[in-house]
Amino acid sequence: MRERTGLLVLCLLLSALLGPSQAQTRRPRSQAEFQRRMNEQQMKMMRNQEEFRRRMEEQRANDAERRRIADEYSDEAYREAVGATPEQWKAIHPRVEEIRKLKDRLHIDISVYWIGGSGGYQVGSFVETSDGGRSTANASGRFSATRGVNTDSGSTTRSGGGAIRGAASGYGQTTAGGSAHIGVQTPGPVRKQVGDLNLGWQWQRPSLKKSPAALSESEKVCEQLLDALEPNRPDPDHLRRQVEALRKAREQRQQELRQARQQLRELVTSEQEARLILMGYLD
């Protein structure tokens, strides 16, 4: 008798727990009830979508605020490293920024990628530092350099005279008074297989990261030479002309760099000049 009573209580508890869910999952008895349920589901979906949009907008606003704060601090950090007052920095900063842009070498490097058995891939770009060292950057944004200081994604990695620059995927890079973001690069064709790894490389064209209208003249010159090299049998005369164009562009860049450094040198004290030499902006 006691066992029957316990079984009855258990059945009542189960019915109480399952009753509401069964009522919710039963078929609608009428077209009106069916329409009501459909409207409820649609309203729920719309609320979820609105909540998702709200969270995304909030995340974008937070990211923008973080970038703004990082940009402001980057400018302040460079000013402190140079040893300049805020008034001095107003005159020095534009010259430093001009030299930074001119120091970017006229070259196109390659990116190396590997695709694992799981289908995920890593993209690494082999780049040159301003002091002649070499570094790698992978898709997680973490750098490893043969010399210099290593930092994580979203920060400036510097080796000797300047920031390491390349075409890694998805990392933020802060420069003197500014920041940049490079989007994720998709891998190209598989060129070699080792075990479950599919390996490959591709030219890291500037146009992979920028629209054609945003390319600088020097970047266009580099791409034109690469275009001349890509056919199986490149035209020697056309190739020679493109090589000469790149050489002239590099000579012009070096001349502009010498002038910009001389103009900066005229603005700074001996101590500030020594600091800028350490940073690679002066020689």
Phi, psi and omega in degrees: 000317180296322179294319179296319180296317178297321179295321179296317178298318179298317178297320179296320179296316179297319180294325179292323180285320184274344184303308182299319182292322178295323179294326181286330185265354180293156181292143178296143183278340183214168177295325180295319178293321177298315179296322179297317179296320179297319179296320179296316179296321179293318178296321178296317179296319179296321178295320178296318179296319179295320178295321178295315178298319180297316180294321179295317178296321178295320179294318178297319179295319178295318179296318179296321179293320178297317179297320180297316180295318180296321179295316180296317181290326178300316179297317179295320181296317179295321179297316180294321181296323178285335182082036182253149173283163178305322179291318178296322183294332178300326179272326185282319187304313179301324179291318179297317180295322178296317179295320179303316180292320181290333181289339179299118186290149177278087180205160172238123179262188178244156172247137180250135182225156176222136182248120183277175181296335180283351181098344177284160180222157175240141176242124177240135178247122177276118186231161178258138173274166185291346179258013175093357177286172177235147181220167174232150176225131181251183188294340179280352180086006181268132184260150165226126185240152179288341175205156177103195187254136179257136175225175183267181182302142176090004180231169180275130175252122184236140178225114180066252191266350184192178183286144175285129182236142179190194183238047175289167184260134169068035176238150177265144181228124182259131178245186183294099176083016180199175179218163180214151176230135179248128184285169183293132178263132178275147182288156177266211184289153174283129182247341181204144178241130176229106184063233179265011178261134172253120186250153177193173175211160175207154176296134182270074182297142173301329181290350173287338183248344184229158172284156180306324181291337183271354181289138175283167180297321180294322177293324177295320179299317179297316181293324179296322177293320177296321176300321180291335182274340191288329177299155179301323179234084181297146179288120185301319181294315179296320179297318180297319180295319180291323176297316179297322179296320179291320178299316179297320179296320179290322177297318179295320179297318179296321178295316178296323180294319178298318179295317180296321179293322178294319179295322178291319181301327180288345184264342192250162175278173179297319179294316179295324177298318179297319179295318180291331175293317177301323182278352177089004179279334174240159179238000000 
